[in-house]
Amino acid sequence: MTSDKDIEDGVDLETHLNLETAVISWSELVKHFARGAVIRVGNDVDLIAAAIVLAEDDAATLKEWMDRGSVDRASDDDARDWTAREPDFWCVVTAPWVLVQERPEGATEPKPPTIH
């Protein structure tokens, strides 16, 4: 699926989403969690692939990932854990959802600027 914005930008959806990723802390995500918009993506699923599945409304793939617990709405238990640990997340927005994937401790890839 290609949106009008993608056509205007001259990039495909995957490239567009890759360019929109950022690192965000839990304290910055709390407001999105409070409105029920945070989607947790496990490390066994590529964050951009999950964003594409949501953007393209691929219900079958989403159901498969949800059934195995790889993708789901962030829970109260997630919030309690994240509040205690304050991890950083890779983040991408596929409106109205904010998809997050916890960065492993000691991640070696460069950390882009944190969004505010």
SVG drawing of the C-alpha trace seen along z (x, -y; Angstrom):
<svg xmlns="http://www.w3.org/2000/svg" viewBox="-8 -18 36 36">
<polyline fill="none" stroke="black" stroke-width="0.4" points="0.0,0.0 1.4,-3.4 -0.1,-6.5 -0.4,-10.0 2.4,-11.2 4.7,-8.4 4.0,-9.4 4.7,-13.0 7.9,-12.1 9.0,-9.8 9.6,-7.0 7.9,-3.8 6.1,-3.1 9.0,-1.0 11.6,-3.8 9.2,-6.4 8.7,-4.5 12.4,-3.9 13.1,-7.6 10.5,-8.3 11.9,-6.0 13.4,-7.5 14.5,-6.5 12.1,-7.5 12.1,-6.9 9.3,-5.4 8.7,-8.8 8.0,-10.3 5.7,-7.4 3.5,-7.6 1.0,-10.0 0.5,-7.8 0.1,-4.7 -2.6,-6.6 -4.6,-7.1 -4.2,-3.4 -2.1,-4.0 1.1,-2.1 1.7,1.1 4.5,3.3 6.5,5.1 8.7,8.0 12.3,8.4 11.3,11.4 9.4,9.0 10.9,6.2 9.5,2.9 9.1,1.5 7.5,4.8 4.9,4.4 4.3,0.8 3.7,1.8 1.3,4.6 -0.7,2.0 -0.6,-0.6 -1.7,1.9 -4.4,3.5 -2.9,7.0 -5.2,8.6 -4.0,12.2 -0.3,11.4 -1.2,9.1 -3.4,11.9 -0.6,14.4 1.8,12.1 -0.7,11.3 -1.5,15.0 2.1,15.7 2.5,12.6 4.9,10.8 2.8,7.8 0.1,6.4 -1.2,3.3 1.0,2.4 -0.5,3.6 -0.6,2.3 2.1,4.9 4.3,3.6 3.8,0.0 4.8,1.1 7.9,2.9 8.9,-0.1 8.3,-2.5 10.6,-0.5 13.4,-0.1 13.0,-3.3 14.2,-1.6 14.7,-3.3 12.6,-2.2 12.8,-2.3 9.6,-4.0 7.6,-4.6 4.1,-6.1 1.5,-4.6 -1.4,-6.8 -3.2,-6.4 -0.7,-3.9 2.8,-4.4 4.8,-1.2 7.6,-0.6 10.3,2.0 12.6,2.1 16.2,1.5 18.4,4.2 20.6,3.1 24.1,2.4 22.8,1.9 25.8,1.0 24.1,-0.8 24.3,-4.6 21.5,-6.1 19.7,-8.8 18.4,-12.0 15.6,-11.3 12.3,-12.8 10.5,-15.2"/>
</svg>
